[in-house]
Amino acid sequence: MDDFRQMINVDELTSDDTVTLARAAAEAIRGLNHATRHEAGPGQPSAAYDVLGALALAAARIGQVHPLPRPRARGRAPRP
């Protein structure tokens, strides 16, 4: 499955759906960890590049899940 939107109605997402997607992502990473330690791992450099490219894209999208806080001006107290 290339796109989670094929299995979830984006207009009706709930908190539970969000948690389910996060857990699926964690399990996918776990599966990659196992796959790369066995013969099923990337046999060719091109496969390794594809895997690394997909992981880099996933890492780049993490900021959309929880944006990093913006720097505050000096001398200002942090918000509660």
Secondary structure, 3 states (H helix, E strand, C coil): CCCHHHCCCHHHCCHHHHHHHHHHHHHHHHHHHHHCCCCCCCCCHHHHHHHHHHHHHHHHHHHHHCCCCCCCCCCCCCCC
